[in-house]
């Protein structure tokens, strides 16, 4: 029976210790909450003081616009070149590789010109990669 009494005493002491510990933890958490509240106030004050400094930052200079290119009447555009080559081909139409050979333009330039001409309705696609005048 001694063991039972000693176990009860130990449990009672442990229970008292846990109660004290829980009170101590509560006190620490309240203290932390107070400190965080004051830190937030200090941080907002610091931000308010720092805000005018940001406003004083240098402004970026406006971007310079590139001068507009003047079109001269003598030069033909890529669209005009592609359209002229397709017109010469007749009703059959002309493949992209043939347009490239006759105009000496880059593939990208030709595809862009064909896209613009088809959206305008001046050129029609006969089949894949083959175009003719409408």
Secondary structure, DSSP 8 states (H G I E B T S, - for coil): -HHHHHHHHHHHHHHHHHHHHHHHHHHHHHHHHHHHHHHHHHHHHHHHHHHHHHHTS---------------TT---HHHHHHHHHHHH-SS-EEHHHHHHHH---HHHHHHHHHHHHHHTSEEEEETTEEEE-
